[in-house]
Amino acid sequence: MELYLFLAFILLYVLMSFFVQKNIQHKIWTLAFFAAFAVTAVAIAFLRMNNQDVMMDANELNWYYLLYLFGSMSVVLGIINLWMYRKPLFQIFFGTEEKSNDKEN
């Protein structure tokens, strides 16, 4: 299932790169990552609120499915965000120190 999500999101990313402005594309993918992260956090919170039993009931199974689905989406969206922001991330981790405009006395 993760492979299908990855391929679908990559196809969507490629199509959006041709038809959507770059700044809007960055906003959409970053907001999608935040939304998937938030839903994953909510699913984890609801699982942690319930008592930990040996056997799962149908209600817990739904939350585990949401956790699995949106956790997978978070990983794929994170990979796409890393690709989009690869130059700034490379500068952050491997760039040299820039000179500041403020002169220190």
Secondary structure, DSSP 4 states (H G I P E B T S, - for coil): -HHHHHHHHHHHHHHHHHHS-HHHHHHHHHHHHHHHHHHHHHHHHHHHHS---SS--HHHHHHHHHHHHHHHHHHHHHHHHHHHTHHHHHHHHHPPPPPPSSPP-
